[in-house]
Amino acid sequence: MKTLLNRYFVAFSFVWLIIFICTKLGFYFYWPIQYYLIDLLAVPILGQLCLWWMRLILQKSTYTLSKWNIILLIVGLTLIFEIYLPTKNARYTGDYFDVFMYILGGLFFLKYMNR
C-alpha cells in the first residue's frame, strides 16, 4: 500500500482527476495542459500502478520495474493511443509529441518513482 502513497503518484493522480472532471463538466484548460500534460503523467501513473501490482503479487516490497518494463509500457501506449485508436475513432489523433511525452514520463518514473 505504501507504493500507492508515493507523493508523485498522489499528486499526478490528483492533477489527472481534476483535468478529467473539469473536461467532463465542459471546462477545458489551455491546450498544452489539456492535451500534453495527461500524456506526460500517463507513464508515471500507470508505472506506479504496475509497480504496486507486482509487489503485491510477488510479496516483495523492494521490487522495482526494469527499464524494459517501462519501455514496454511506452510502446504499448504508443501502439494503442497513437497508432491503433486513431484509425478506429475520430476522437483520437496520432501525435509524435504524445510519444515524446510518454518517454519523458517514463524517464521521470525511472529516476524518481521506481523505488
N, C-alpha and C positions, 0 to 999 in steps of 0.2 A: 504494500500500500504506500510505503514511503516514496516509491518511484513516481506515483501519481501526484505527490505533493511537491515535486520539483518546482522551484519558483518560476522557471521559464515556462514549463508546461502549463502551470496555473495561469500565468499572465497571458500567454499566447492563446490558450483556450478561451479565456475571458474576452480578449480582443476579437477572436473569431466569432464568439457568441454575440457580441454587441453588433458586429457588422452584419451577421446573419439576421438577427432580429430586426435591425433597422431596415435592411433590404426588404424583408417581408412586410414591414409596415409602410413601405414606399419611400423611405428616406435613403438617398444614395450619397455616398461620400465622394470626395474628389477622386477622379479616375485612377490615379496610381494606387490609392488606398483600396478602392473598391475592387480593382482587378488584379493588382500585383501583390499586395500585402497578404492576401489569402494564400496565394501560391508560395510565397516566402515562408509562411507559417505551416504549410501542409506537411512538409517532411519532418520538422521538429515535433509536431503534434502526433503524427502517425508513428514516427520513430519511437517516441516515448511510450505510446500505447503498445507497440510491438515489444519494446524492452520489458514493460510491465508483464505482458503476457508470457514471454519466455522465462522470466524469473519465476512466475507463478507455476508454470508447467515443470520447469527443471528444479524448482525448490532451491534455487541458488541466488542469493541476494546480491552477489558480486558479478553476476553475468553481465557482459556488455555485448552489444551488437558489433559484428565485424564490419569493416569497410565495404565488403561485398554485400552484406545485408542492406546497407544504405544505398549502394549503387543499384541493387535490385529494386528497392523501393522507388528510387528516382526514375529508373527505366520503366517500371510498372505504371507510375503516374503519367509519364510521358506517353507511353503507348495507349493508355486508356483515355486520358483527357486531352491530349494534343494530336493524336493520330486517329484513333478509332471513333470516339464520340462525335467529333466534328463532321464525320461522314454520315452519321446517323441522325443527328439532331441539329437544327439551325441555332439552337441556344448556345452550343459550344463552338468555339473557334480555336484552331490550332495556332499557337503563337510561340516563336522561338524564345521570346523573352520570358515566357512562363517557365520554360525548361531551365533557363538561367536562374530563375528564382528558386526552382526546386533544388538546383545544385548548390546555390548559396545557403539555402535552408539545411541541406544535408551536411555541408561543411560546418555550419554552426552547431548542428546536433552532435557531430563527431567531436568537435572541440570542447563544447561546454555542457552538453546534456548526457552524453553516453557514458555515465559513471556509475 
